[in-house]
Amino acid sequence: MFLRNLYRTSVKLNIRNYSHNNLLKSPPKILITGGLGQLGVECAKYLRKKYGRDNVILSDIIKPTQDIVNDGPYIFVDILDFKGLQKIVVDHRVDWLIHFSALLSAIGEQNVSLAVRVNIEGVHNVIELAKQYNLRIFVPSTIGAFGPDSPRNPTPNITIQRPRTIYGVSKVHAELMGEYYYHKFGLDFRCLRFPGVISSDPPGGGTTDYAIAIFHEVLRKGHYECYLKPDTRLPMMHVKDALRALSEYLAVPNENLTRRVYNVTAMDFTPEELTDKMAAYLPELKITYRPDSRQDIADSWPQVFDDSEARRDWNWKPQVDLDELVKLMIKEVKEKIIANGS
Ligand SMILES: NC(=O)c1ccc[n+]([C@@H]2O[C@H](COP(=O)([O-])OP(=O)(O)OC[C@H]3O[C@@H](n4cnc5c(N)ncnc54)[C@H](O)[C@@H]3O)[C@@H](O)[C@H]2O)c1
């Protein structure tokens, strides 16, 4: 009995040492779930530059375009299929898991039972998987993990979280599960609470999507009808900063981290302030306002996000401010429109 336990312990230690040494020697093998959404494709491009094309595997349940397949490894992964996840981690010798699969805030409210499955059961699967195979796991959270009882200006890293959307509830759940597994089992769980992420790619049905749609609509038609009131302030970040934050945070040694979950942000603005900046480049633009149910969601979310703990612990610092964001978006969206011929 004693010998058997000794053998088991030494096998466990060897596995741990092997994967630790392996990480030191060669770049990590990274799997991105939900990779064909707004963030995944760009994230794969970013991390492939850093860790090598074949070390970053993009996955989703959606059929990819030829461009995606040409860019690097792409496979089918349904996060609700635990055995399938196990097989992929084993077959591809995955070290880090970046878990993007989710139903976002506005879409989640339209299909609560699916959001519960994808956002809660899916998180159970990937966290358990990461524990079993000793993976470093990144799960993004959001400003939507706060609610009307949270201080909104500014919203600190640790405060009351009583969100009123299934998206927010599922993200608080993910944060707590990850922290629990970290304390209980030593799981290397890492989580950033992102604000609205702005890129030229189509957004996935969130409440901050207007800040992307406005560029597409104005550049195509000169006009945009905004579903939020002109003075609705929300925290935001360009995708370049979001991916840099993710990449830098994933590389921080564990001993530098005082938390597993950090707020990160770059700026905050209202639709009116964004429009004023855009008008410097597009003086003919016309914006009208017709608030819908997303206004209630936005009214319960942080207006100004306090990311001082990320700045302190791992030197987080955004690079893209509102002026730069507007310049970048006009350029990038114009290029997309020309490339798509519409
Ligand atoms: N985009 C933002 O502004 C923002 C802000 C804060 C946090 N986040 C978080 O970042 C992550 C990525 O966001 P995004 O904007 O790219 O989302 P998205 O909605 O654009 O993409 C999510 C992807 O998940 C996939 N998916 C759905 N069900 C799945 C399943 N069963 N198995 C595997 N994949 C499945 C979808 O096909 C989709 O491609 C999400 O967790 C989101 O909560 C995003």
PDBQT file of the ligand as one rigid body, heavy atoms in Angstrom, charges set to zero:
ROOT
HETATM    1  N1  LIG A 401     -16.194  41.405 -27.278  1.00  0.00    +0.000 N 
HETATM    2  C1  LIG A 401     -16.243  42.090 -26.152  1.00  0.00    +0.000 C 
HETATM    3  O1  LIG A 401     -16.452  43.312 -26.134  1.00  0.00    +0.000 OA
HETATM    4  C2  LIG A 401     -16.017  41.390 -24.842  1.00  0.00    +0.000 A 
HETATM    5  C3  LIG A 401     -15.954  42.141 -23.651  1.00  0.00    +0.000 A 
HETATM    6  C4  LIG A 401     -15.770  41.480 -22.437  1.00  0.00    +0.000 A 
HETATM    7  C5  LIG A 401     -15.607  40.106 -22.424  1.00  0.00    +0.000 A 
HETATM    8  N2  LIG A 401     -15.673  39.394 -23.584  1.00  0.00    +0.000 N 
HETATM    9  C6  LIG A 401     -15.570  37.947 -23.514  1.00  0.00    +0.000 C 
HETATM   10  O2  LIG A 401     -14.595  37.485 -24.446  1.00  0.00    +0.000 OA
HETATM   11  C7  LIG A 401     -15.012  36.224 -24.997  1.00  0.00    +0.000 C 
HETATM   12  C8  LIG A 401     -15.011  36.313 -26.503  1.00  0.00    +0.000 C 
HETATM   13  O3  LIG A 401     -15.891  37.346 -26.885  1.00  0.00    +0.000 OA
HETATM   14  P1  LIG A 401     -16.324  37.550 -28.403  1.00  0.00    +0.000 P 
HETATM   15  O4  LIG A 401     -16.793  38.955 -28.498  1.00  0.00    +0.000 OA
HETATM   16  O5  LIG A 401     -15.280  37.035 -29.293  1.00  0.00    +0.000 OA
HETATM   17  O6  LIG A 401     -17.613  36.590 -28.449  1.00  0.00    +0.000 OA
HETATM   18  P2  LIG A 401     -18.430  36.131 -29.753  1.00  0.00    +0.000 P 
HETATM   19  O7  LIG A 401     -19.863  36.043 -29.368  1.00  0.00    +0.000 OA
HETATM   20  O8  LIG A 401     -18.063  36.986 -30.918  1.00  0.00    +0.000 OA
HETATM   21  O9  LIG A 401     -17.860  34.653 -29.982  1.00  0.00    +0.000 OA
HETATM   22  C9  LIG A 401     -18.175  33.583 -29.150  1.00  0.00    +0.000 C 
HETATM   23  C10 LIG A 401     -17.947  32.293 -29.909  1.00  0.00    +0.000 C 
HETATM   24  O10 LIG A 401     -18.341  31.199 -29.068  1.00  0.00    +0.000 OA
HETATM   25  C11 LIG A 401     -18.768  30.170 -29.923  1.00  0.00    +0.000 C 
HETATM   26  N3  LIG A 401     -19.581  29.147 -29.257  1.00  0.00    +0.000 N 
HETATM   27  C12 LIG A 401     -20.887  29.192 -28.915  1.00  0.00    +0.000 A 
HETATM   28  N4  LIG A 401     -21.264  28.014 -28.394  1.00  0.00    +0.000 NA
HETATM   29  C13 LIG A 401     -20.181  27.191 -28.407  1.00  0.00    +0.000 A 
HETATM   30  C14 LIG A 401     -19.955  25.846 -28.032  1.00  0.00    +0.000 A 
HETATM   31  N5  LIG A 401     -20.923  25.074 -27.522  1.00  0.00    +0.000 N 
HETATM   32  N6  LIG A 401     -18.703  25.323 -28.186  1.00  0.00    +0.000 NA
HETATM   33  C15 LIG A 401     -17.700  26.086 -28.698  1.00  0.00    +0.000 A 
HETATM   34  N7  LIG A 401     -17.873  27.370 -29.095  1.00  0.00    +0.000 NA
HETATM   35  C16 LIG A 401     -19.102  27.916 -28.948  1.00  0.00    +0.000 A 
HETATM   36  C17 LIG A 401     -19.566  30.906 -31.002  1.00  0.00    +0.000 C 
HETATM   37  O11 LIG A 401     -19.679  30.097 -32.161  1.00  0.00    +0.000 OA
HETATM   38  C18 LIG A 401     -18.766  32.183 -31.194  1.00  0.00    +0.000 C 
HETATM   39  O12 LIG A 401     -17.902  32.087 -32.324  1.00  0.00    +0.000 OA
HETATM   40  C19 LIG A 401     -16.382  35.926 -24.378  1.00  0.00    +0.000 C 
HETATM   41  O13 LIG A 401     -16.237  35.045 -23.301  1.00  0.00    +0.000 OA
HETATM   42  C20 LIG A 401     -16.862  37.279 -23.894  1.00  0.00    +0.000 C 
HETATM   43  O14 LIG A 401     -17.694  37.135 -22.780  1.00  0.00    +0.000 OA
HETATM   44  C21 LIG A 401     -15.872  40.011 -24.786  1.00  0.00    +0.000 A 
ENDROOT
TORSDOF 0
